[in-house]
């Protein structure tokens, strides 16, 4: 953040302040984690639930497997390397159409 005395860096993480959790037996009967009610949810339970759903893959764009072919084509044409591939079939007048 910039202020009148120069840039200020916020180094400390924002503390998690909230309810320590209210162990309501009625909620525990249908949700043992307590995450279905804001009064019974805790930060630890939320972190555990998010960690279990964390993705374990690294998605790649459609053109990634064709990257060597794209590089060879650009080199053959003598143009700078273009990342990506156009997949849209549109008429030449696409940008001139009025909606």
Secondary structure by P-SEA (a helix, b strand, c coil): ccccccccccccccccccccccccccccccccccccccccccaaaaaaaaaaacccbbbbcccccaaaaaaaaaaaacccccccccccccccccccccc
